[in-house]
Amino acid sequence: MKYIKVIIILFCLIIISCNDNPVVIQQSNTPVYNKIFSLSNDTVKYELWSATGTQLYYGYNDLGIKVFLNGVEQKTGTVKFEPRMTHFIGTYAHGTPAKQSFYYNSQKGFFTGYASFIMVSDTFSIWLADFSIDKRYRIKDSIFNVVPNSSHKIIAWPNIPDEYIYYISLIAPFDPVKGLNDFSVVMSRAHNDSNFTEVDSAQIFIRTLIEATGQTSNNNVNPVWIGEGKYKGVINMPNTGTWSVFDSVIYQGILKTNVPSPKFTFTIP
């Protein structure tokens, strides 16, 4: 029942959003970062920024964090961003795939990481986060919103033998084009719905198909591990239609996906 519950809540998308006039940072040869929100007390201030958009979206979000202690920006240390969702304040909360530690990237000017949100916010489903640096200066229970975005996708499935639920979050393409597309994902797993870890050194095998016609494509490149739970390959969608990209995963020498394999779908106009 635990697996069924988690899979069901993954796809219950209810719209709620709030969007102030965002601050945008554009640095040379780096993504555009949009300020999402900030929170502070008498000692510390945290700012959460996103290179994915002007809001936090269902699915993968490329994040940056700025930290100020007594007004001085910090550029060393380990920053923690710990998101979780509760369905009523004060009740049991579940987690979501996210980078466990954010480290400073001098080129980008942020402590960098990501979060892949498995649900959107609604009246009774509330995202909270704790922030800290070097296990100190903690600010707890900051409420924030996550909104839907049809381009952002997650596939998830339970693997009964090892009692994990596996999650693959799409990083690219958000806006696929006809022909070759870079295909990037991040893979995580959870032994329960609170403790998520990245899946490294797995093998992913992809198969492309328009299921309505049976058409397949050539020149696909299976995603390979590039570190931090991320995998990169190429998918080819040469014609218009709805393409399914089936993903088979072998981890530690064992097939972890079910039959049929989980899939992403993309529509090429």
C-alpha positions as CSV (number, residue, x, y, z in Angstrom):
1,M,0.0,0.0,0.0
2,K,3.0,2.3,0.7
3,Y,4.0,2.1,-3.0
4,I,0.5,2.7,-4.3
5,K,0.0,5.7,-2.1
6,V,3.3,7.4,-3.2
7,I,2.7,6.7,-6.9
8,I,-0.8,8.2,-6.6
9,I,0.3,11.4,-4.9
10,L,3.0,11.9,-7.6
11,F,0.4,12.7,-10.2
12,C,-2.2,14.6,-8.2
13,L,-1.5,18.1,-9.7
14,I,-3.6,20.9,-8.3
15,I,-2.7,24.5,-9.3
16,I,-1.7,27.1,-6.8
17,S,0.9,29.8,-7.4
18,C,2.2,33.1,-6.1
19,N,4.7,35.1,-8.1
20,D,6.1,38.4,-7.0
21,N,8.1,40.5,-9.5
22,P,11.2,38.4,-9.6
23,V,14.8,39.6,-9.4
24,V,17.0,38.1,-12.2
25,I,20.8,37.7,-12.2
26,Q,22.5,37.1,-15.5
27,Q,26.2,36.3,-15.3
28,S,28.5,35.7,-18.3
29,N,28.4,32.1,-19.5
30,T,26.0,31.1,-16.7
31,P,22.3,30.4,-16.5
32,V,19.8,33.1,-15.7
33,Y,18.9,32.9,-12.0
34,N,15.6,34.2,-10.7
35,K,15.1,35.1,-7.1
36,I,12.2,33.0,-5.6
37,F,12.1,34.0,-2.0
38,S,14.3,35.0,1.0
39,L,14.0,34.5,4.7
40,S,16.0,35.8,7.6
41,N,16.4,36.3,11.3
42,D,18.7,38.6,13.3
43,T,21.8,36.7,12.3
44,V,21.4,34.9,9.0
45,K,19.6,35.4,5.7
46,Y,19.0,32.8,3.0
47,E,17.9,33.5,-0.6
48,L,16.6,30.8,-2.8
49,W,17.2,31.3,-6.6
50,S,16.2,29.2,-9.6
51,A,17.8,28.8,-13.0
52,T,14.8,26.8,-14.2
53,G,12.2,29.6,-14.0
54,T,10.5,32.4,-12.0
55,Q,8.7,29.9,-9.8
56,L,9.4,26.5,-8.3
57,Y,7.9,23.8,-10.5
58,Y,6.8,20.2,-10.3
59,G,9.7,18.1,-11.3
60,Y,13.3,19.2,-11.7
61,N,14.5,22.7,-10.5
62,D,18.1,23.9,-10.9
63,L,18.6,25.9,-7.7
64,G,21.1,28.4,-6.2
65,I,21.3,29.6,-2.6
66,K,22.9,32.8,-1.3
67,V,23.7,33.0,2.5
68,F,24.5,36.1,4.5
69,L,25.8,36.1,8.1
70,N,25.4,39.4,9.8
71,G,25.1,41.0,6.4
72,V,28.2,39.4,4.9
73,E,27.8,37.0,2.0
74,Q,29.2,33.5,2.6
75,K,31.2,31.6,0.0
76,T,32.4,28.6,1.9
77,G,30.8,25.9,3.9
78,T,28.0,23.4,3.3
79,V,24.4,24.6,2.9
80,K,21.4,22.3,3.5
81,F,18.1,22.8,1.8
82,E,15.7,20.2,3.2
83,P,12.2,20.3,1.5
84,R,9.3,18.2,2.7
85,M,5.5,18.3,2.2
86,T,2.9,18.0,4.9
87,H,-0.8,17.5,4.1
88,F,-1.8,19.3,7.3
89,I,0.6,21.5,9.4
90,G,2.1,19.4,12.1
91,T,1.3,16.0,10.6
92,Y,3.5,13.5,8.9
93,A,5.6,14.9,6.1
94,H,7.1,13.2,3.0
95,G,10.3,14.2,1.3
96,T,11.3,14.7,-2.3
97,P,14.5,14.1,-4.4
98,A,16.9,16.9,-3.7
99,K,20.6,17.6,-3.5
100,Q,21.7,16.7,0.0
101,S,24.4,19.4,0.2
102,F,24.9,22.6,-1.7
103,Y,28.4,23.8,-2.3
104,Y,29.6,27.2,-3.5
105,N,30.1,27.6,-7.2
106,S,32.3,30.6,-7.8
107,Q,31.4,30.8,-11.5
108,K,27.7,30.9,-10.8
109,G,27.9,32.9,-7.6
110,F,25.7,30.5,-5.6
111,F,25.7,27.4,-3.5
112,T,24.3,25.2,-6.2
113,G,22.1,22.1,-6.2
114,Y,18.6,21.0,-7.3
115,A,15.2,19.8,-6.1
116,S,12.7,17.6,-7.9
117,F,9.3,18.2,-6.4
118,I,7.0,15.2,-6.7
119,M,3.8,17.1,-5.9
120,V,2.4,20.6,-6.4
121,S,1.1,22.8,-3.6
122,D,-2.6,23.0,-2.8
123,T,-4.8,24.1,0.1
124,F,-4.1,21.0,2.1
125,S,-0.6,20.0,0.7
126,I,2.0,22.4,1.9
127,W,5.7,22.5,1.1
128,L,8.1,23.4,3.9
129,A,11.9,23.7,4.0
130,D,14.7,24.0,6.5
131,F,17.8,25.9,5.7
132,S,21.2,25.8,7.4
133,I,24.9,26.3,6.8
134,D,27.5,24.1,8.4
135,K,24.8,22.6,10.6
136,R,24.2,26.0,12.2
137,Y,22.1,29.0,11.7
138,R,19.0,26.9,11.0
139,I,15.8,28.5,9.9
140,K,12.9,26.0,10.0
141,D,9.5,25.4,8.4
142,S,9.7,28.0,5.6
143,I,6.5,27.7,3.5
144,F,6.8,27.9,-0.3
145,N,4.7,27.0,-3.3
146,V,5.3,24.5,-6.1
147,V,3.2,24.9,-9.3
148,P,2.6,22.6,-12.3
149,N,4.5,22.8,-15.5
150,S,3.5,20.3,-18.3
151,S,7.1,20.3,-19.6
152,H,8.5,18.9,-16.3
153,K,8.2,15.2,-16.0
154,I,8.9,12.5,-13.4
155,I,8.6,8.7,-13.7
156,A,8.5,6.6,-10.6
157,W,8.0,2.9,-9.9
158,P,8.4,0.5,-6.9
159,N,10.9,-2.3,-7.0
160,I,9.4,-4.8,-4.7
161,P,12.5,-7.1,-4.1
162,D,14.6,-4.3,-2.7
163,E,11.7,-2.3,-1.2
164,Y,12.8,1.0,-2.9
165,I,10.8,3.4,-5.0
166,Y,12.9,4.7,-7.9
167,Y,12.4,8.2,-9.4
168,I,13.7,9.6,-12.7
169,S,13.3,13.3,-13.1
170,L,13.6,14.9,-16.5
171,I,16.3,17.7,-16.8
172,A,16.1,18.0,-20.6
173,P,14.5,18.4,-23.0
174,F,11.7,20.6,-21.6
175,D,10.9,21.9,-25.1
176,P,11.7,19.0,-27.4
177,V,12.2,19.6,-31.2
178,K,11.9,17.3,-34.2
179,G,15.0,15.3,-34.6
180,L,17.9,14.9,-32.1
181,N,17.5,16.1,-28.5
182,D,19.8,16.0,-25.6
183,F,18.3,13.7,-23.0
184,S,19.3,14.4,-19.4
185,V,17.8,13.0,-16.2
186,V,18.5,12.6,-12.5
187,M,17.7,9.3,-10.7
188,S,16.9,8.9,-7.0
189,R,15.4,6.3,-4.8
190,A,13.8,6.2,-1.4
191,H,13.4,3.3,1.0
192,N,10.5,5.2,2.5
193,D,9.1,8.5,1.3
194,S,11.3,10.6,3.6
195,N,14.9,9.6,2.8
196,F,15.9,10.1,-0.8
197,T,19.4,9.3,-2.2
198,E,20.9,9.7,-5.7
199,V,21.4,6.5,-7.7
200,D,24.9,6.6,-9.2
201,S,26.6,4.3,-11.7
202,A,23.4,2.7,-13.0
203,Q,22.9,1.7,-16.6
204,I,19.9,3.2,-18.5
205,F,18.7,1.7,-21.8
206,I,16.2,3.7,-23.8
207,R,13.7,2.8,-26.5
208,T,11.8,5.4,-28.6
209,L,8.4,4.6,-30.0
210,I,5.2,6.2,-31.4
211,E,2.8,3.7,-29.9
212,A,-0.1,4.7,-32.1
213,T,1.8,3.7,-35.3
214,G,4.6,1.5,-34.1
215,Q,7.3,3.8,-35.5
216,T,10.7,3.7,-33.8
217,S,13.8,5.8,-34.4
218,N,17.6,5.3,-34.7
219,N,20.6,7.3,-33.5
220,N,19.5,7.3,-29.9
221,V,22.3,7.3,-27.3
222,N,21.7,5.6,-24.0
223,P,22.2,8.0,-21.0
224,V,25.5,7.5,-19.2
225,W,26.2,8.5,-15.6
226,I,28.0,11.9,-15.3
227,G,27.9,12.2,-11.5
228,E,25.6,13.3,-8.7
229,G,22.8,11.0,-9.9
230,K,22.7,12.6,-13.3
231,Y,22.7,10.8,-16.7
232,K,23.0,12.2,-20.2
233,G,22.2,10.8,-23.6
234,V,20.4,11.6,-26.9
235,I,16.9,10.8,-28.1
236,N,15.8,11.1,-31.7
237,M,12.2,12.0,-32.5
238,P,12.3,12.5,-36.3
239,N,8.6,12.9,-37.0
240,T,5.5,14.6,-35.5
241,G,3.5,12.7,-33.0
242,T,3.6,11.6,-29.4
243,W,6.8,9.7,-28.7
244,S,7.3,7.4,-25.7
245,V,10.8,7.0,-24.4
246,F,10.9,3.8,-22.4
247,D,13.7,3.5,-19.7
248,S,15.1,0.2,-18.5
249,V,17.4,0.5,-15.5
250,I,20.1,-1.9,-14.3
251,Y,21.6,-1.1,-10.9
252,Q,24.3,-3.1,-9.1
253,G,23.9,-5.7,-11.8
254,I,20.1,-6.2,-11.3
255,L,17.2,-5.0,-13.5
256,K,15.2,-2.5,-11.4
257,T,12.5,-1.5,-13.8
258,N,9.2,-3.3,-14.2
259,V,7.6,-4.7,-17.4
260,P,6.6,-2.7,-19.3
261,S,9.3,-0.2,-18.6
262,P,8.4,3.2,-17.2
263,K,8.3,5.9,-19.9
264,F,8.4,9.6,-20.6
265,T,6.2,11.0,-23.3
266,F,6.9,13.9,-25.6
267,T,4.7,15.5,-28.3
268,I,6.4,16.8,-31.4
269,P,4.1,19.2,-33.3
